[in-house]
Amino acid sequence: MTRARSKGKLLAAAGVLISVGALAGAAAEVPGRPGPRRSGVARTPFGRTAEGDAVDLFTLTNAHGIEVRAMSYGGIIVSLRVPDREGRLDDVVLGHESLEGYLKSPSYFGAIVGRYGNRIAKGQFTLDGRTYKLATNNGPNHLHGGVKGFDKVVWKAEPFEHPDGVGVVFSYLSKDGEEGYPGRLSARVTYTLNDRDELAFDYFATTDKATPVNLTQHSYFNLVGDAKRDVLDHELLIDADRFTAVDATLIPTGVLAPVQGTPLDFRTPIAIGARIEQPDEQLRRGGGYDHNFVLNHKPGLALAARVFEPTTGRVLEVSTTEPGVQFYSGNFLDGTVTGKSGRVYRRRYGFCLETQHFPDSPNHPDFPSTILRPGREYRSKTVLAFKTRK
């Protein structure tokens, strides 16, 4: 598919969407449904870690009733309530009701992931002639920053209210040698909710030594709301002609494989479950979808993916400045975790769209570089837009 044809399909699909804001206005006089309200941010205590560190919860609300609850432990999005096509609010992310749930059952639900999101082969990389050893916490490989990555630390947090949105700034200083990574990394992630019904993530980092950096947000979504059933009927579009093919341990082989003619072709919207059980080697290795897609867009913020849930009409659009997005279909959820409202999270009850650079990039010089050097700035932006479709 040419870039022009791909862009045309994206724009055509956008024409049938209704903003959540317009929906909220139409539903303002319907009892029990959200009407216009004042945007704002509130801060409340949310418990303490095993080490005794205090954790705060921040509740962001926009003028249309969308509500985001995020805490300073891991920058975790605890809940995200958005309207369906009738204006009814539901929570569309997986997680726990209390801090204790995240401490007892860490599953990256809603967290900031770093210092390196995704996998690094055999837990090692060589940089400037020196080999660095990392934890192997995912079979033979390193995953999501190690044993105690950015998802398991308490971030400093400052709420804000601006004319263009409300939010919270999370900041964390990762020490030189933390989880085996070189350099003293100063990281900042800003969550902003605006009245255009967008939730933006702005990432920033600096370092005093060369180091790999690949930050992302790891929310598990289920647009049905409250994880009532699996996500296999959600219709997905990803603007990518290629993906990074993986070996048996889900490490990229180095091949940027075409999606055409494979079950990984989401250039036209199709249900997540439509081809997930096909006898395809890549699907077998991932137990379903667990692959990085090479986005078609040039540098700059652009649409990467769109998800539509037919029964509620909810639509999630993901735009990013990143070159890739990891689509994960919740294959390793196994029913052993009970989340909010007593829901048991079974296989494929949530999906992730993790905007990022490619997995194992430090060991693939042909991939876009993830190396941050002193005097340079790491910057990345991802925007989630919430809409509905009739």
C-alpha positions in Angstrom: 0.0 0.0 0.0 1.4 3.4 -0.8 1.6 6.1 1.8 -1.0 8.2 0.0 -3.5 5.3 0.0 -2.9 4.6 3.6 -3.4 8.2 4.6 -6.6 8.3 2.5 -8.0 5.4 4.5 -7.2 7.0 7.8 -8.9 10.2 6.8 -11.9 8.4 5.5 -12.4 6.6 8.7 -12.1 9.9 10.7 -15.1 11.3 8.9 -17.5 9.0 10.8 -16.4 9.9 14.3 -18.1 12.1 16.9 -16.0 13.9 19.5 -16.7 12.9 23.1 -17.2 16.6 23.8 -20.0 16.9 21.3 -21.6 13.8 22.7 -21.4 15.1 26.3 -23.1 18.3 25.3 -25.9 16.4 23.6 -26.3 14.2 26.6 -26.1 17.0 29.2 -29.9 17.0 30.0 -30.2 13.2 30.2 -30.4 12.1 33.9 -27.4 10.0 35.0 -25.2 10.9 32.1 -22.3 13.3 32.1 -22.9 16.9 31.2 -20.5 19.9 31.0 -18.4 20.5 34.1 -15.3 22.3 35.1 -12.0 20.8 34.4 -9.5 20.4 37.3 -7.0 18.2 39.2 -7.2 16.9 42.7 -4.4 15.3 44.9 -5.1 12.7 47.6 -3.0 10.2 49.6 -3.0 6.6 48.1 -1.0 4.6 50.6 2.7 3.8 51.2 5.1 1.3 49.6 6.8 -1.5 51.6 9.7 0.9 52.1 7.4 3.5 53.6 7.3 6.0 50.7 4.1 8.0 50.5 2.1 7.6 47.2 -0.3 10.2 46.0 -3.2 9.8 43.6 -4.1 12.6 41.1 -7.6 12.9 39.6 -7.7 14.8 36.3 -11.1 15.8 34.9 -12.0 17.7 31.8 -15.1 19.8 30.9 -16.8 16.8 29.3 -16.5 14.4 32.3 -13.5 12.4 31.2 -11.6 11.4 34.3 -8.0 10.1 34.6 -6.7 8.8 37.9 -2.9 8.4 38.0 -0.6 7.8 41.0 3.0 8.7 41.8 4.0 5.0 42.1 5.2 4.1 38.6 3.2 7.0 37.1 0.4 4.4 36.9 -2.9 5.3 35.3 -5.3 3.6 37.8 -8.5 4.4 35.9 -9.6 6.2 32.8 -13.3 6.9 32.5 -14.7 7.9 29.1 -18.3 8.0 27.7 -19.8 5.5 25.2 -22.0 6.5 22.3 -24.9 7.1 24.7 -22.8 9.2 27.1 -22.4 6.6 29.8 -19.0 6.6 31.6 -17.0 3.4 32.0 -13.4 2.6 33.0 -11.5 1.5 29.9 -8.1 0.5 31.5 -7.2 -2.6 33.5 -5.7 -2.2 37.0 -6.4 -2.4 40.7 -8.4 -0.4 43.1 -5.7 0.0 45.7 -1.9 0.5 45.8 -1.6 -3.0 47.5 -2.9 -4.6 44.3 -0.1 -3.1 42.2 2.5 -4.1 44.8 1.3 -7.7 45.1 0.5 -8.3 41.4 2.9 -6.2 39.2 1.8 -6.5 35.6 2.9 -3.1 34.2 -0.8 -2.1 34.3 -0.9 1.6 33.3 2.7 2.3 34.2 5.6 4.4 32.8 8.1 1.9 31.5 11.8 2.5 31.4 14.7 2.9 31.3 14.1 0.8 28.3 10.6 -0.3 27.3 10.4 -3.7 25.5 13.1 -6.4 25.3 16.9 -6.3 25.1 18.4 -9.6 23.9 20.1 -11.8 26.5 20.2 -8.8 28.9 23.2 -7.1 27.4 24.4 -4.5 25.0 27.7 -2.9 24.0 28.1 0.8 23.9 31.2 2.7 23.1 33.3 -0.4 23.4 31.9 -1.5 26.8 29.5 -4.3 27.4 26.7 -3.7 30.0 24.9 -6.6 31.7 21.2 -6.2 32.6 18.7 -8.4 34.4 17.2 -11.3 32.4 13.7 -11.0 33.7 11.8 -12.3 30.7 13.2 -15.8 29.8 16.7 -15.2 28.5 16.0 -11.5 27.8 15.7 -8.2 29.6 12.2 -6.6 29.7 10.9 -3.1 30.5 13.8 -1.8 32.5 14.6 -4.8 34.7 13.6 -6.2 38.1 12.8 -2.7 39.5 12.2 -0.5 36.4 10.5 2.8 36.3 7.1 1.1 36.8 8.1 0.2 40.4 9.5 3.4 41.8 7.9 6.5 43.4 8.1 9.5 41.1 8.0 13.1 42.3 4.7 14.6 41.1 3.4 18.1 40.7 -0.1 18.8 39.5 -1.0 21.8 37.3 -3.9 23.6 35.8 -3.4 25.6 32.6 -5.8 27.1 30.1 -5.0 24.4 27.7 -5.4 21.5 30.1 -4.9 19.9 33.5 -2.4 17.4 34.5 0.6 16.2 36.5 4.4 16.3 35.9 6.1 13.1 37.1 9.9 13.3 37.5 12.5 10.7 38.5 16.3 10.6 38.8 17.7 7.2 37.9 21.2 6.7 39.4 24.2 5.7 37.4 24.3 1.9 37.3 20.6 1.4 38.3 19.4 -1.9 36.9 22.8 -2.1 35.1 22.3 1.0 32.9 25.1 3.6 32.6 24.5 7.2 33.4 22.6 9.4 35.8 19.3 9.8 33.9 16.9 12.6 34.8 13.5 11.7 33.4 10.3 13.7 33.3 6.8 12.6 32.0 3.9 15.0 31.8 0.3 13.8 31.6 -2.1 16.4 30.2 -5.9 16.1 29.8 -7.5 18.7 27.7 -11.1 19.7 26.7 -10.5 18.3 23.2 -10.8 14.9 24.9 -7.1 14.1 24.5 -4.7 12.6 27.0 -1.1 13.6 26.1 2.1 12.0 27.4 5.2 14.2 27.0 8.5 12.5 27.7 11.8 14.3 28.5 15.2 13.0 29.7 18.9 14.0 30.0 21.9 12.0 31.0 25.5 12.5 32.1 26.7 9.4 30.3 25.7 7.7 27.0 22.8 5.3 27.7 19.8 3.7 26.0 16.5 5.3 26.7 13.1 4.1 25.4 10.2 5.3 27.5 6.6 4.4 27.0 3.2 4.1 28.7 1.9 0.6 29.3 -1.9 0.9 29.8 -4.0 -2.1 29.0 -7.2 -1.0 27.3 -10.6 -2.6 27.0 -13.1 -0.2 25.4 -16.1 -2.3 26.4 -15.5 -0.8 29.8 -14.8 -2.5 33.2 -13.2 -5.5 31.4 -16.5 -7.2 31.0 -15.2 -9.5 28.2 -12.2 -10.0 25.9 -11.0 -7.5 23.3 -11.2 -9.8 20.3 -14.1 -7.9 18.7 -12.3 -4.5 18.9 -11.5 -3.3 15.4 -7.9 -2.2 14.9 -6.1 -0.1 12.4 -2.3 0.4 12.5 -0.7 2.7 9.9 2.3 0.4 9.3 3.5 -1.4 6.1 6.2 -3.4 8.0 6.9 -5.0 11.4 10.0 -6.2 13.2 9.9 -10.0 12.8 10.9 -11.8 16.0 12.6 -15.0 16.9 11.3 -17.7 19.4 12.1 -15.4 22.4 10.4 -12.4 20.8 13.6 -10.6 20.0 13.8 -8.9 16.6 15.7 -10.8 13.9 16.6 -7.6 12.2 14.2 -8.1 9.4 11.6 -5.4 8.7 9.0 -7.7 7.3 6.1 -6.6 5.1 2.6 -7.0 6.7 1.0 -7.6 3.4 -0.3 -11.1 3.1 0.1 -11.8 6.8 -2.2 -11.8 9.9 -0.3 -8.7 11.0 -1.8 -6.5 8.3 -3.9 -3.9 10.1 -3.7 -1.2 7.4 -7.5 -1.7 6.9 -9.5 -2.0 10.2 -10.2 -5.5 11.2 -11.2 -7.3 14.4 -8.3 -8.2 16.7 -9.6 -11.7 16.9 -10.2 -12.2 13.2 -6.9 -13.8 12.4 -5.3 -14.3 15.8 -5.5 -18.1 15.7 -4.2 -18.5 12.2 -1.3 -21.0 11.8 1.3 -18.2 11.4 4.8 -18.6 12.8 5.0 -15.0 14.2 1.6 -15.4 16.0 2.7 -18.8 17.4 5.9 -17.2 18.8 4.0 -14.4 20.5 1.0 -16.5 21.6 -0.9 -13.9 19.5 0.1 -10.3 18.8 3.2 -9.1 20.6 5.0 -7.2 17.8 6.5 -3.9 17.0 5.0 -2.2 14.0 7.2 0.2 11.9 5.0 3.2 11.5 4.7 4.9 8.1 4.7 8.5 9.2 7.6 10.8 8.9 9.1 12.6 11.9 6.4 14.6 13.8 3.2 13.8 15.6 0.9 11.6 13.4 -1.8 9.0 13.7 -0.4 5.6 14.5 -3.4 3.5 15.3 -7.2 3.6 15.8 -9.4 1.2 17.8 -13.2 0.9 17.6 -15.4 -1.1 19.9 -18.7 -1.8 18.1 -21.1 -2.4 21.1 -20.2 0.9 22.9 -19.1 3.0 19.9 -15.9 4.0 21.8 -13.0 5.0 19.6 -9.4 5.4 20.7 -6.9 7.1 18.4 -3.2 7.0 19.1 -0.9 9.6 17.7 2.9 9.7 18.3 6.3 11.1 17.3 7.8 7.6 17.9 8.8 5.4 14.9 7.1 2.3 16.3 4.2 0.9 18.3 4.1 -2.4 20.1 0.7 -4.0 19.7 0.1 -6.6 22.5 -3.1 -8.5 22.6 -3.0 -9.6 26.3 -1.8 -13.1 25.5 -0.2 -13.7 28.9 -3.1 -12.6 31.0 -4.1 -15.9 32.5 -6.9 -15.4 35.0 -4.7 -15.3 38.0 -5.1 -11.5 38.5 -8.3 -10.1 39.9 -8.6 -6.4 39.2 -11.1 -3.6 39.8 -14.7 -4.4 40.7 -13.6 -8.0 41.3 -13.0 -8.6 37.5 -10.8 -11.6 36.7 -8.4 -10.6 33.9 -8.4 -13.5 31.6 -6.5 -14.1 28.4 -6.9 -11.2 25.9 -9.1 -9.1 28.2 -6.9 -6.1 27.4 -4.7 -4.8 24.7 -1.7 -2.4 24.7 -0.4 0.1 22.1 3.0 1.0 23.4 4.5 3.8 21.3 8.3 3.5 21.3 11.5 2.9 19.4 12.1 -0.7 18.3 12.8 -3.6 20.7 16.5 -4.5 21.1 17.7 -1.4 19.3 21.0 -1.2 21.2 22.0 -4.5 19.5 20.7 -3.5 16.0 22.7 -0.6 14.6 20.4 -0.4 11.6 17.4 0.4 13.8 16.6 4.0 14.8 19.0 4.8 17.6 17.9 4.8 21.3 21.2 6.1 22.6 21.0 9.4 24.5 24.3 11.2 25.0 25.3 14.0 27.4 24.3 17.4 26.1 21.4 16.0 24.2 17.7 15.8 25.1 15.3 12.9 24.8 11.9 14.1 23.7 8.8 12.1 22.7 5.1 12.7 22.6 2.1 10.5 22.4 -1.6 11.6 22.4 -4.7 9.5 23.1 -7.9 10.9 21.6 -11.3 9.6 22.7 -14.2 9.7 20.3 -17.4 7.8 19.6 -18.9 6.2 16.5 -22.7 5.6 15.9 
